[in-house]
Amino acid sequence: MIKPEVEEIVSINCTKEFFKRKIEEIFKNLGKGGNHYKVETPSPDTVKVTSKRFIYRKINLSEIIFNIVDENGKLKIHYRVNFFRWFLGLIFLSITLLISFAIFYFFFNNKYHPQMETSHYVIIFGSIFFWAFIWPLIMTFFYKNMVKNFMQKVLGLIEAQYLIIQNKN
């Protein structure tokens, strides 16, 4: 089964304090109007980012947990991104589509086309089943890659900013 989750370990050059400060800056200002994510530090080696809303339009990340390990000035970051809310929203929309088409075909099609063959129903409900249950799994697979790319860009941005500051000093 495809899980709506991405997990990876990455090494970057920066200090723990700089990393925490930049994560807070990035996620507090992410999206139009900002303030869609809450950033917490439950322990000195952990940063937790949680979504304040059920679903946000552009980037939908329910929860991100960064575990930070300092190895001689280089940080090893183990992050886990959960986008289960996005997946639930997709399933909800797909099931709504399934129900609306079922109502349409049972009430209107039987009234106007009583001689409709069984093969027509198989085609109709086969396609509805695909769009309601299989398509969300395919979308989750593609969304995982988008989330992974987004996280690589965020971590790359933090490392680049740290290196720029280090080169100025």
C-alpha positions as CSV (number, residue, x, y, z in Angstrom):
1,M,0.0,0.0,0.0
2,I,1.2,3.5,-0.8
3,K,1.7,5.5,2.4
4,P,1.2,9.3,2.3
5,E,4.6,9.8,3.9
6,V,8.2,10.6,2.9
7,E,11.2,9.8,5.0
8,E,14.9,10.6,4.3
9,I,18.3,11.2,5.9
10,V,20.3,14.2,4.6
11,S,23.6,15.8,5.6
12,I,24.0,19.6,5.4
13,N,26.6,22.1,6.5
14,C,25.3,24.4,9.2
15,T,24.8,24.7,12.9
16,K,21.8,23.4,14.8
17,E,20.7,26.8,16.0
18,F,20.9,28.2,12.4
19,F,18.9,25.3,11.1
20,K,16.1,25.7,13.7
21,R,15.9,29.4,13.1
22,K,15.7,29.0,9.3
23,I,13.1,26.2,9.5
24,E,10.9,28.5,11.6
25,E,11.4,31.4,9.2
26,I,10.6,29.3,6.1
27,F,7.5,27.5,7.4
28,K,6.0,30.5,9.2
29,N,6.1,32.5,6.0
30,L,5.2,29.6,3.6
31,G,2.2,30.3,1.4
32,K,0.1,33.3,0.6
33,G,-0.4,35.3,3.8
34,G,1.9,32.9,5.7
35,N,1.1,31.5,9.2
36,H,-0.2,28.2,7.9
37,Y,2.2,26.1,9.9
38,K,3.2,25.9,13.6
39,V,6.8,25.2,14.4
40,E,7.7,23.6,17.7
41,T,10.9,22.2,19.3
42,P,9.8,19.3,21.6
43,S,13.4,18.5,22.4
44,P,16.8,20.1,21.6
45,D,17.4,17.7,18.7
46,T,13.9,17.7,17.2
47,V,11.9,20.3,15.3
48,K,8.2,19.6,14.6
49,V,6.2,21.5,11.9
50,T,2.4,21.0,11.9
51,S,-0.2,22.4,9.7
52,K,-2.8,24.7,11.3
53,R,-5.4,23.9,8.7
54,F,-7.0,20.7,7.5
55,I,-6.0,21.4,3.9
56,Y,-4.1,24.2,2.3
57,R,-4.2,24.9,-1.4
58,K,-0.6,24.7,-2.6
59,I,1.7,22.6,-0.4
60,N,-0.2,20.2,1.9
61,L,2.0,18.8,4.6
62,S,0.2,17.6,7.7
63,E,3.3,17.1,9.8
64,I,7.1,17.3,9.4
65,I,9.5,16.0,12.0
66,F,13.2,16.9,11.8
67,N,15.6,14.8,14.0
68,I,18.9,16.6,14.1
69,V,22.3,14.9,14.9
70,D,25.4,17.1,15.0
71,E,28.5,15.2,13.6
72,N,31.6,17.4,13.8
73,G,29.9,20.6,12.5
74,K,27.9,18.8,9.8
75,L,24.3,18.1,10.6
76,K,22.7,14.8,9.8
77,I,19.0,15.4,9.4
78,H,16.4,12.7,9.5
79,Y,13.1,14.1,8.4
80,R,9.7,12.5,8.0
81,V,6.9,14.3,6.2
82,N,3.3,13.2,6.6
83,F,0.6,14.4,4.1
84,F,-2.2,12.2,5.3
85,R,-4.7,15.1,5.4
86,W,-4.0,15.7,1.7
87,F,-4.6,12.0,1.0
88,L,-7.9,12.1,3.0
89,G,-9.1,15.2,1.1
90,L,-8.3,13.4,-2.2
91,I,-10.2,10.3,-1.1
92,F,-13.2,12.4,0.0
93,L,-13.3,14.2,-3.3
94,S,-13.1,10.9,-5.2
95,I,-15.9,9.3,-3.1
96,T,-18.0,12.4,-3.7
97,L,-17.5,11.9,-7.4
98,L,-18.4,8.2,-7.1
99,I,-21.6,9.0,-5.3
100,S,-22.6,11.8,-7.7
101,F,-22.1,9.6,-10.7
102,A,-23.9,6.7,-9.1
103,I,-26.9,8.9,-8.3
104,F,-26.9,10.3,-11.9
105,Y,-26.8,6.8,-13.5
106,F,-29.3,5.1,-11.3
107,F,-31.9,7.8,-11.3
108,F,-31.6,9.4,-14.7
109,N,-30.2,6.7,-16.9
110,N,-32.7,4.0,-15.8
111,K,-35.5,6.5,-16.4
112,Y,-34.5,7.4,-20.0
113,H,-32.6,4.2,-21.0
114,P,-34.2,1.1,-19.5
115,Q,-32.6,-1.2,-22.1
116,M,-29.1,-0.3,-21.0
117,E,-26.9,-3.5,-21.1
118,T,-24.8,-4.8,-18.2
119,S,-21.6,-4.1,-20.1
120,H,-22.4,-0.4,-20.1
121,Y,-22.7,-0.5,-16.3
122,V,-19.4,-2.3,-16.0
123,I,-17.7,0.3,-18.1
124,I,-19.3,3.2,-16.3
125,F,-18.7,1.9,-12.8
126,G,-15.3,0.5,-13.7
127,S,-14.2,4.0,-14.7
128,I,-15.8,5.5,-11.6
129,F,-14.0,2.9,-9.4
130,F,-10.7,3.8,-11.1
131,W,-11.1,7.5,-10.6
132,A,-12.4,7.1,-7.0
133,F,-9.9,4.6,-5.6
134,I,-7.0,3.9,-8.0
135,W,-6.3,7.5,-9.1
136,P,-5.8,8.8,-5.5
137,L,-3.1,6.1,-5.1
138,I,-1.4,7.2,-8.3
139,M,-1.6,10.9,-7.2
140,T,-0.1,10.0,-3.9
141,F,2.8,8.3,-5.7
142,F,3.5,11.5,-7.7
143,Y,2.9,13.8,-4.7
144,K,5.6,11.9,-2.8
145,N,8.2,13.0,-5.4
146,M,6.9,16.6,-5.2
147,V,7.3,16.6,-1.4
148,K,10.7,15.0,-1.6
149,N,11.9,17.7,-4.1
150,F,10.3,20.4,-2.0
151,M,12.2,19.2,1.1
152,Q,15.5,19.0,-0.8
153,K,15.0,22.6,-1.9
154,V,14.3,23.8,1.6
155,L,17.3,22.0,3.0
156,G,19.5,23.2,0.1
157,L,18.3,26.8,0.7
158,I,19.2,26.6,4.4
159,E,22.7,25.2,3.6
160,A,23.3,27.8,0.9
161,Q,22.3,30.6,3.3
162,Y,24.6,29.3,5.9
163,L,27.6,29.0,3.5
164,I,27.0,32.5,2.2
165,I,27.1,33.9,5.8
166,Q,30.2,31.8,6.5
167,N,32.0,33.2,3.4
168,K,31.2,36.8,4.3
169,N,32.8,36.3,7.7
